[in-house]
Structures are given as structure tokens and as C-alpha cells.
């Protein structure tokens, strides 16, 4: 199961393609240690990263809500929990 995004490590790859960033201290991947590797890309602000993270979290929540809605509808049609899980993995 995919976990809900919870930190900047999940937001950073969504901002630009390729390996455009790294950290000065790889053991401490924080905003303070964030460095930009590609020319022409500026370091995003903390607010930009937070906005992207919130967007990813919202997308995750929406997918989970759609799954729950689909499961509920299938149960209302008479499918058992086991049948739903076997057929759709939800």
C-alpha cells in the first residue's frame, strides 16, 4: 500500500524532472541542507515545498476516498468484502 506523503522528500521530485537536487548532509535531508544541482533551477522556498506536499496529500486523500466510495457501492450491490478484495484489491 502506498503511504500518504509526509515530507519534502516526496514533494521535491514533483517540482522538476531528473536528479536536480541533493543534500549537503545526506543523513539529514532537510530544507536547510537542500542544494540544487542543475543550472537554471532555483531552490524552491519552504512555502513552495509545503504547497506541493499539501497537494500530494490532497491527491492521496481523494484517491482513498474514491476507493472507499467504490467499496461501499460494491457492498451495496451484494459483493462480500472478500470478493471485493480479491477482484479489486480494495
N, C-alpha and C positions, 0 to 999 in steps of 0.2 A: 504494500500500500504506500502510495506517495504521501509524504508528510507535508503539513502546512508550512509554507515558507516562513522563516522566523528570524533571518538575519541578512546582513548586506551581502554575504557570500552567494545568496540566491538571487539577489537583485542585480549585482554587478554584471553578470553575463548577459543580462537582458538589455543593457544600455548600448552596447557596441558588439560587433562580431569579432571573433578571433580572441587571442590572448592579449588583450590591451592593457591589462593591469596586473600588478603583483603587490607584495607587501614587503616593506623593509625588514620586518621580523616575521618570518613565515609561521612561527609559533604563536603569534599574536595578530591574527588577521582582523584588525580594527580599522576604522576610518583614519585614525591618526597615523597608521602605518601604511596606508594605501598610496601606491605610486603608479603613475601612468607610464606605460612602456612604448606606446605608439605616438609618433609625431602627429600633430594635428588634433589630438584628443585632449581635452582639458579635464582636470579632476572634477568629478561631479561634486556638488555640495551635499552636505548631510541631508538637507531637506529634499533634494532630488532623489537621493537613495531611499529615504523614508517613504516618499511618494510612490516610487516604483515598488517597494516592498509591500506597501498597503494595497497597491493594485494587484500584485500577485496573490496576496492573502484574500482579497475580494474574489478574484477569479477562482481560487481554490474553494472558498465557501460556496460560491454559486454552483460549481460542479458537484459538490457534496449535497447541496440542496436539491439539485436536479436528480441525483441518484436516489435520494430518499423519496422524492415525489414519484419517481418511476416505480420504485419498490412498493410503495403504498398502493399505487394503481394496479400493479400486477397482483398484489394480495387481494385487492377488491374484486379482481376478476376470478379469484379462486385458486391461484397458484400458492403452493406452500413455500415457506421460507427456504427449504432445502431445494425445491425446484427452481426458484429464482436464483439462488446462489450457484447452482450447477449450470444453469443456462446463461447467466449474465455476470456472475462474479460479484454481485452486489448484495 
